Amino acid sequence: MNTTPLDGDRKAAARRAARAIDALRRGWPIGVETDGARLNLLPVETGNLEEILPSTGAISLLISASRAATLKLLNQFAAADPNLPIQISLPAPVTAAEIIAIVDPVLDMRHPMKGPFRSEPLTNPQAATAAMEFARQGGLLPAFLIVDAAEDIVQAGDATDYADANALIISAQARLPVAANAEAHIYGFRSDADATDHIALVVGKRDSSTPIVRLHSECLTGDVLGSLKCDCGPQLHAALGQMGEATWGVLLYLRQEGRGIGLINKLRAYALQDQGFDTVDANQRLGFAIDARDFSIAARMLSLLNVPTIKLLTNNPEKVEGLEASGVTVEERLPVKIAANPHNEFYLDTKRDRTGHKL
């Protein structure tokens, strides 16, 4: 087995981050520290808001920059970074349902009138930015109430170590005959901090030739349930078919659902698409990047498999750029040609026109 190259300090940072993300998913407040200052935050999505909301005064709410833009809350501080989270003040009394309506864009049509809001200077910009990343890593809406105290403490910089692909190791492997080729071998990858497991399937008999490689981000709805809203399932099976016809290939199955925003947020994005938004706008309205995936994870997996040069099966130029930036040589890009259906035509057009996908 391979060992992780992370040193003791970075392992400790990754584990602090893992505990903080677990706390957020359970609805517990976390304290994010930087430069001796601490920002105590309660996740809006999972926290018990009714217990702490005051009846008088005001509350402070932290939301992402893109969500603030949707609410027409452009940053009022000219010198500020426009990508920084936005801190707003709401006069009490306010209910939990009203706060959730502010942070969840799926509810915008049901609750179009919001406010009044007052922008505040960010209490701790670095900690606020880290909190947004912890929310994404936990698959939660990026929104927090600022509270007085928290027991789970994390450093703002810990988010980087939690996501460090170098922590991945090969934890298990076995022979796995598959329909595309009975000669296949599966490898399981795990980090000592992140609970997410990634998979590589080596298809065919490995030799000195350059393998066909597919980076496939997990899509429960497409891969398992046969969703017609995307092209993920057909792409997965087409890739395995091409590998079966080639000398050998490697499928990297990355647990980065919804382009890195998680399953529940992906379902929220689906609901926004039903309201008329495309996949790009849906992610941004939720408060996330258009694509939050980390392709350095795939590069690390290929390194552990001793596969330095590949033929990449993709329509996404960002995958090529991401792998090459992480030291993988992409000898050739091979397109994935999938027929559209009435349910995903707009989705495929959006990928072509707004994210640069091409055949």
C-alpha positions as CSV (number, residue, x, y, z in Angstrom):
1,M,0.0,0.0,0.0
2,N,1.1,3.6,-0.6
3,T,1.6,5.9,2.3
4,T,0.4,9.5,2.5
5,P,3.0,12.2,2.1
6,L,1.2,14.7,4.4
7,D,3.2,15.7,7.4
8,G,1.9,15.6,10.9
9,D,0.7,19.3,11.0
10,R,-1.2,18.9,7.7
11,K,-2.8,15.7,8.9
12,A,-3.9,17.4,12.0
13,A,-5.3,20.3,9.9
14,A,-7.2,17.9,7.6
15,R,-8.7,16.1,10.6
16,R,-9.8,19.4,12.2
17,A,-11.5,20.2,8.9
18,A,-13.2,16.8,8.7
19,R,-14.6,17.3,12.3
20,A,-15.8,20.8,11.4
21,I,-17.6,19.5,8.2
22,D,-19.2,16.7,10.2
23,A,-20.4,19.3,12.8
24,L,-21.9,21.5,10.1
25,R,-23.8,18.5,8.6
26,R,-25.2,17.8,12.1
27,G,-26.2,21.4,12.6
28,W,-23.7,22.3,15.2
29,P,-21.9,25.7,15.2
30,I,-18.2,25.9,14.3
31,G,-15.6,28.5,15.1
32,V,-13.3,29.4,12.2
33,E,-10.0,31.0,13.4
34,T,-7.5,33.1,11.6
35,D,-4.8,35.5,12.9
36,G,-6.0,35.0,16.5
37,A,-9.6,36.0,15.7
38,R,-12.5,33.6,15.6
39,L,-15.8,33.7,13.6
40,N,-18.5,31.5,15.2
41,L,-21.0,30.3,12.6
42,L,-24.2,28.2,12.7
43,P,-25.2,26.5,9.3
44,V,-28.6,27.8,8.2
45,E,-29.5,24.6,6.5
46,T,-29.0,22.2,9.3
47,G,-28.9,24.3,12.5
48,N,-31.7,24.7,15.0
49,L,-32.4,28.4,14.2
50,E,-35.4,28.8,16.4
51,E,-33.4,28.1,19.5
52,I,-31.1,31.1,19.0
53,L,-33.1,33.7,17.1
54,P,-33.5,36.9,19.2
55,S,-36.8,38.6,19.6
56,T,-35.2,42.1,19.5
57,G,-32.1,43.7,18.0
58,A,-30.6,42.3,14.9
59,I,-28.9,39.1,13.6
60,S,-26.0,38.8,11.2
61,L,-26.1,36.4,8.3
62,L,-23.2,35.3,6.1
63,I,-24.0,34.4,2.4
64,S,-22.0,33.8,-0.7
65,A,-21.2,36.6,-3.1
66,S,-23.2,35.0,-5.9
67,R,-26.2,34.6,-3.7
68,A,-25.9,38.2,-2.7
69,A,-25.8,39.2,-6.4
70,T,-29.0,37.2,-6.9
71,L,-30.6,39.2,-4.1
72,K,-29.3,42.4,-5.6
73,L,-27.0,42.9,-2.7
74,L,-23.9,44.1,-4.5
75,N,-21.0,44.6,-2.2
76,Q,-21.3,48.1,-0.9
77,F,-17.6,48.4,0.0
78,A,-15.7,49.6,-3.0
79,A,-12.3,48.3,-1.9
80,A,-13.6,44.8,-1.1
81,D,-13.0,41.7,-3.2
82,P,-16.3,41.1,-5.2
83,N,-15.9,37.3,-4.7
84,L,-15.9,37.6,-0.9
85,P,-18.9,36.4,1.1
86,I,-21.4,39.1,2.1
87,Q,-22.4,39.8,5.7
88,I,-25.8,41.3,6.2
89,S,-27.9,42.4,9.1
90,L,-31.6,41.6,9.6
91,P,-33.8,43.3,12.2
92,A,-35.4,41.0,14.7
93,P,-37.9,39.4,15.0
94,V,-37.2,37.1,12.1
95,T,-38.3,33.4,11.8
96,A,-36.3,30.4,10.7
97,A,-38.5,30.1,7.6
98,E,-37.7,33.7,6.6
99,I,-34.0,33.1,6.9
100,I,-34.2,29.9,4.9
101,A,-36.1,31.7,2.2
102,I,-33.3,34.2,2.0
103,V,-30.5,31.6,1.5
104,D,-32.3,29.0,-0.6
105,P,-32.9,30.1,-4.3
106,V,-35.3,27.3,-5.0
107,L,-37.8,29.3,-2.8
108,D,-37.3,32.6,-4.6
109,M,-40.5,32.3,-6.7
110,R,-42.5,31.3,-3.6
111,H,-41.1,34.2,-1.5
112,P,-40.1,36.9,-4.0
113,M,-40.1,39.8,-1.5
114,K,-37.2,39.8,0.9
115,G,-35.6,42.4,3.1
116,P,-34.8,44.9,4.3
117,F,-31.1,44.1,4.4
118,R,-28.2,46.1,5.5
119,S,-24.7,45.1,4.4
120,E,-22.1,45.0,7.1
121,P,-18.3,45.0,7.0
122,L,-17.1,41.4,7.0
123,T,-16.1,40.4,10.6
124,N,-13.3,38.1,9.3
125,P,-12.9,37.8,5.5
126,Q,-10.5,34.9,5.5
127,A,-12.6,32.9,8.0
128,A,-15.8,33.8,6.1
129,T,-14.3,32.5,2.8
130,A,-13.1,29.3,4.5
131,A,-16.6,28.7,5.9
132,M,-18.1,28.9,2.4
133,E,-15.6,26.1,1.3
134,F,-16.4,24.0,4.4
135,A,-20.1,24.3,3.5
136,R,-19.5,23.1,-0.1
137,Q,-17.3,20.2,1.1
138,G,-20.2,19.2,3.4
139,G,-22.8,19.5,0.6
140,L,-24.6,22.3,2.4
141,L,-26.0,25.6,1.3
142,P,-23.3,28.2,1.8
143,A,-25.0,30.3,4.4
144,F,-24.4,30.9,8.2
145,L,-25.8,32.8,11.1
146,I,-23.0,34.5,13.1
147,V,-23.4,33.3,16.7
148,D,-21.6,33.9,20.0
149,A,-19.9,30.6,20.7
150,A,-18.9,27.3,19.2
151,E,-17.1,24.1,20.5
152,D,-15.7,22.8,17.2
153,I,-12.8,25.0,16.2
154,V,-11.1,24.9,12.9
155,Q,-8.4,27.1,11.3
156,A,-9.3,29.0,8.1
157,G,-6.4,27.3,6.2
158,D,-7.5,23.8,7.2
159,A,-9.8,23.7,4.2
160,T,-6.8,23.4,1.9
161,D,-5.3,20.5,3.7
162,Y,-8.7,18.7,3.8
163,A,-8.9,18.9,0.1
164,D,-5.2,18.0,-0.5
165,A,-5.2,15.2,-3.1
166,N,-1.7,14.1,-1.9
167,A,-3.5,12.5,1.1
168,L,-5.0,9.9,-1.1
169,I,-3.7,6.3,-0.9
170,I,-4.7,3.0,-2.5
171,S,-6.6,1.3,0.3
172,A,-7.9,-1.9,-1.5
173,Q,-7.8,-3.6,-4.9
174,A,-9.4,-6.6,-6.5
175,R,-10.1,-8.3,-9.8
176,L,-13.5,-7.2,-11.1
177,P,-14.8,-8.7,-14.4
178,V,-17.2,-6.1,-16.0
179,A,-19.5,-6.3,-19.0
180,A,-17.1,-4.2,-21.1
181,N,-14.2,-6.5,-20.5
182,A,-13.9,-9.5,-18.2
183,E,-10.3,-8.6,-17.6
184,A,-10.6,-5.7,-15.3
185,H,-9.1,-4.6,-11.9
186,I,-10.7,-2.2,-9.4
187,Y,-8.7,0.1,-7.0
188,G,-10.2,1.9,-4.0
189,F,-8.6,5.2,-3.0
190,R,-9.1,6.8,0.4
191,S,-7.7,9.8,2.4
192,D,-7.0,9.7,6.1
193,A,-9.1,12.8,6.6
194,D,-11.8,13.0,3.9
195,A,-14.4,10.2,4.2
196,T,-14.9,10.2,0.4
197,D,-13.7,7.1,-1.4
198,H,-12.7,7.3,-5.1
199,I,-12.5,4.4,-7.5
200,A,-10.3,3.4,-10.5
201,L,-11.2,0.6,-12.9
202,V,-8.3,-0.6,-15.1
203,V,-10.0,-2.3,-18.1
204,G,-8.1,-4.7,-20.3
205,K,-4.5,-6.0,-20.2
206,R,-2.1,-3.3,-19.3
207,D,1.0,-2.9,-21.5
208,S,3.4,-0.1,-22.6
209,S,0.8,1.6,-24.8
210,T,-0.9,4.8,-23.8
211,P,-4.3,4.0,-22.1
212,I,-7.6,5.6,-22.8
213,V,-8.7,7.4,-19.6
214,R,-12.1,8.7,-18.6
215,L,-12.6,11.0,-15.6
216,H,-16.2,10.4,-14.6
217,S,-17.7,12.4,-11.8
218,E,-20.3,10.4,-9.8
219,C,-23.9,11.0,-10.9
220,L,-26.4,8.9,-9.0
221,T,-29.3,10.2,-11.0
222,G,-27.7,9.5,-14.4
223,D,-25.4,6.5,-13.6
224,V,-27.9,4.5,-11.5
225,L,-31.4,5.8,-12.1
226,G,-31.1,6.5,-15.8
227,S,-31.9,10.2,-15.6
228,L,-32.7,11.8,-19.0
229,K,-31.8,15.3,-17.7
230,C,-28.0,14.7,-18.3
231,D,-25.7,12.6,-20.4
232,C,-23.7,11.1,-17.5
233,G,-25.0,7.5,-17.7
234,P,-24.6,7.2,-21.5
235,Q,-21.1,8.8,-21.3
236,L,-20.0,6.3,-18.6
237,H,-21.1,3.3,-20.6
238,A,-19.8,4.6,-23.9
239,A,-16.4,5.2,-22.2
240,L,-16.3,1.6,-20.8
241,G,-17.2,0.4,-24.3
242,Q,-14.4,2.3,-25.9
243,M,-12.0,0.9,-23.3
244,G,-13.2,-2.6,-23.9
245,E,-12.4,-2.2,-27.6
246,A,-9.0,-0.7,-26.9
247,T,-5.9,-2.5,-25.6
248,W,-6.5,-1.1,-22.1
249,G,-8.0,1.9,-20.3
250,V,-8.6,3.5,-16.9
251,L,-11.9,4.7,-15.6
252,L,-11.5,7.2,-12.7
253,Y,-14.9,7.3,-10.9
254,L,-14.6,10.5,-8.8
255,R,-17.0,11.1,-5.9
256,Q,-17.7,14.7,-6.9
257,E,-21.5,14.7,-7.4
258,G,-23.0,17.7,-9.1
259,R,-19.7,19.1,-10.3
260,G,-18.5,19.1,-6.7
261,I,-21.5,20.6,-4.9
262,G,-23.0,17.3,-3.6
263,L,-26.1,15.3,-4.3
264,I,-28.6,17.5,-2.3
265,N,-27.4,20.7,-3.8
266,K,-27.5,19.0,-7.3
267,L,-31.2,18.2,-6.7
268,R,-31.7,21.9,-5.8
269,A,-30.1,22.8,-9.1
270,Y,-32.5,20.5,-10.9
271,A,-35.4,22.3,-9.2
272,L,-34.0,25.6,-10.4
273,Q,-33.6,24.2,-13.9
274,D,-37.3,23.3,-13.8
275,Q,-37.9,27.0,-13.0
276,G,-36.1,27.9,-16.3
277,F,-32.5,28.4,-15.2
278,D,-29.7,26.6,-17.0
279,T,-27.2,24.4,-15.2
280,V,-24.6,27.2,-15.0
281,D,-27.0,29.8,-13.5
282,A,-28.5,27.2,-11.2
283,N,-25.1,26.5,-9.6
284,Q,-24.3,30.2,-9.2
285,R,-27.7,31.0,-7.7
286,L,-27.1,28.3,-5.1
287,G,-23.9,30.2,-4.2
288,F,-21.3,27.9,-5.8
289,A,-18.8,28.0,-8.7
290,I,-19.9,26.8,-12.1
291,D,-17.6,23.8,-11.6
292,A,-16.2,23.1,-8.2
293,R,-14.5,19.8,-9.0
294,D,-10.9,19.1,-8.1
295,F,-9.1,17.4,-11.0
296,S,-5.9,17.1,-9.0
297,I,-7.5,14.1,-7.3
298,A,-7.6,12.3,-10.6
299,A,-4.0,13.2,-11.2
300,R,-3.0,11.8,-7.9
301,M,-4.9,8.6,-8.7
302,L,-3.1,8.2,-12.0
303,S,0.2,8.8,-10.3
304,L,-0.5,6.1,-7.7
305,L,-1.4,3.8,-10.6
306,N,1.9,4.8,-12.4
307,V,0.0,6.2,-15.4
308,P,1.9,9.4,-16.4
309,T,0.6,9.7,-20.0
310,I,-2.9,9.2,-21.2
311,K,-5.4,9.6,-24.0
312,L,-8.3,11.5,-22.3
313,L,-11.9,10.7,-23.2
314,T,-13.7,14.0,-22.7
315,N,-15.5,16.9,-24.3
316,N,-14.4,19.2,-21.5
317,P,-11.2,21.2,-22.1
318,E,-11.0,22.1,-18.4
319,K,-10.3,18.4,-17.6
320,V,-7.3,18.5,-20.0
321,E,-6.0,21.7,-18.4
322,G,-6.6,20.5,-14.9
323,L,-4.7,17.2,-15.4
324,E,-1.8,18.9,-17.3
325,A,-1.5,21.5,-14.5
326,S,-1.1,18.6,-12.1
327,G,1.7,16.9,-14.1
328,V,-0.2,14.4,-16.3
329,T,0.7,14.3,-20.0
330,V,-2.5,14.3,-22.1
331,E,-1.3,12.9,-25.4
332,E,-4.7,13.2,-27.1
333,R,-8.2,14.3,-26.4
334,L,-10.8,11.8,-27.6
335,P,-14.4,13.2,-27.9
336,V,-17.4,11.4,-26.3
337,K,-20.4,11.5,-28.8
338,I,-23.7,10.9,-27.1
339,A,-27.1,11.5,-28.8
340,A,-29.3,14.1,-27.2
341,N,-32.9,13.5,-26.1
342,P,-35.7,16.0,-25.5
343,H,-35.0,16.2,-21.8
344,N,-31.3,17.1,-22.0
345,E,-31.0,19.1,-25.3
346,F,-30.9,22.4,-23.4
347,Y,-28.4,21.0,-20.9
348,L,-26.0,19.8,-23.7
349,D,-26.4,23.2,-25.5
350,T,-25.5,25.0,-22.2
351,K,-22.3,22.8,-21.8
352,R,-21.3,23.7,-25.3
353,D,-22.2,27.4,-25.3
354,R,-21.3,28.4,-21.7
355,T,-18.7,26.0,-20.5
356,G,-16.8,25.3,-23.7
357,H,-17.5,21.6,-24.2
358,K,-16.8,20.4,-27.7
359,L,-16.7,17.2,-29.7
